[in-house]
Amino acid sequence: MSSFSTSTRTIGDDAPVYVIAEIGINHQGDPAIAAEMIAAAADARADAVKFQKRSLNRILTAEGLAMPYRNRHSFGETYGEHKEALELSEAVYHDLKALADNLGVDFIASGWDEESIDFLDALGIPFFKMASADLTNLPLLRHAAGKGRPLVLSTGMATMEEVRQAYAEVRETAPAVGILQCTSTYPSPFSGIDLRVIQTYLREFPEAVIGYSGHELGIAISTVAAALGAKIVERHFTLDRTMKGGDHAASLEPHGFAKMVRDIRHVEEALGSGEKRLQEGEVPVREKLAKSIVTTAPIARGTRIERGLLTTKGPGTGISPARLAEVVGRVASRDLQADRILTWEDLQ
C-alpha cells in the first residue's frame, strides 16, 4: 500500500485510519448549517469534512433539469431547482475552507464536472474525491488526475473491470490514488456491503490506498472495515437524521460519528504489531495463574531429583513446567520441604 499526505496528516501505510465526515448536501443549502456541521465534525474527531461541488448545467441536460421533482425531500419543483437550492456559492466555499483550516480538519469536496474540479484545485483542497457516479466518466477522471493532486475513487455501482479501468486511467498521472469499496444504496442493506472487497482491492491494487465509503446504518461495519485494512473511512454526516433531504437517513449524527471514530481508534490499537509476545500487563496475571514445578515430598540436600518427587502447581513464580526435563536428574543444593516451589537456586 502507498500513502499520500495532506498538510497535517499522512493517509495510508502505517498511518491511522483517515476518517472523512461526508457533509455532502446535508447542509440544506444553508451556509450557517454547513459551518455548524464542520464544527460538529471537528468535535467528533473527523480528519476531514467533505462537500459536493457541481455546475448544474454541466452535469444535467435541459430535460434533466426540468424533470418534475415533488417529494418530501424536494427543495424545488424540478430536479434542477432542487439541486440549485442545495448548491453553495464559491464565496461560501472559501469561507468554509477557512473555518475547517482553523479547526484543524481537512476540507475536501468531490467535483462533479470539469469546472468544479478547476475551482476546487484553485481553492487548494489536498486531494480530489471522485464520486461513484463518475467512476466511468473517464474524461472527468483524466481532467482531475491532470491537476497533480492525489485522487480518491469511490467504487459504488461498479464492476471490478470498471474499477480496474478507472485505476489504469489515472495511476500514471495522479501522484497517488485511493480506492474505496462502496455500495450506493441509502441506507445500504448489510447483505450488499461486501466488506471482503477491501481485501480484494488490497491484493489487486497494492500501490493504492484502500478504504471504505459506507452508507449503512450504525457504526459497527465501518470499524470492521478498518480491521480489514481500510485506511480511509468515509461516512455521511448530519446534525439530525430526521431532517429533510435524501441523505440524512444514511448519515451519522455527531454523537454516533464520535463513537465510530473512538471505536476505529480502539481497533487500530488492538490490532497491534502482529508479533506474539508476553504483554507487560500479563506478567502479574501469569505469576498468579500459571504453574511452577513443586516438590511432592521433602528432599534432602545432595539428593538427585527424580520425576516422582515433582508435580506442578500455582502460582507461576518458580521454574516453569515447560522445563521439567531440565530439572529431573539435577541435585538439590539445599534441604527442600514438601510443597515447595522450585527455583534454579535450589538446584545444582
C-alpha angles and dihedrals in degrees: 000000000000129000142213134193142229120202091277109019144047116223120205136008110057095340120117117272110280107231119204124197103211104211090170108158096333088109088082090228090291116127091204092056090046090054091047090051093052090052091047092049091051090051089050089056098249114166092212143010118218132203134180121241122197140171097211099204088053097053101038134047121232087259091052092049092050095048111124111252112183116154138114091275096048122119093188144022093252131038089248092053090047093053093042091055090056097048119102122214123249090248090056090050090057091051093047093049090051089052092049091048090052091050093049099245126122116249114217137159140187112242112213097193140023095264091052090049089052091051094048090048090054089046088060104239112175095235141352120255109203117206122237088244089066100044089106093039092099095172090058092045090052091049092051094044089053091064091076096239127119114270126216117197125203111208106201117140090018139122121226090252091055090051090051091048094050092048092049089050095058108023096088094048107035114072090228136002133210124196121199125197106228140169113206101214122109107246100008118225111237090238090063101047098082100190091185087077085077088066090044089055091047089057097040099043107032093162094054130082106245124210148146134255109195136196098174129119118262132010105267098087094054092053090051088051088057090049090052091056107273109153094185123048119185124186132173112254131207140166091225128012091209094061120117113271138080099255101053097082091059093045135095122237118226096267092048092046091050090052090050092052090047091051093047090053090049090051091050091051093045094050089067126175101308091243113122110224142145106274118226091237091054095060097085091041090052092050090052100043107026124086134249134197108267133187118248095199140011112289120201122222111271094027117137105235118238128195092251090063092061140070136158127255140150149296102067098223097111138055111328117246085233086075097049092119090059091054099049109088096024122118124245110248092201140012109287127203123221117269091026122149107235124231127186089253088066090063138066 
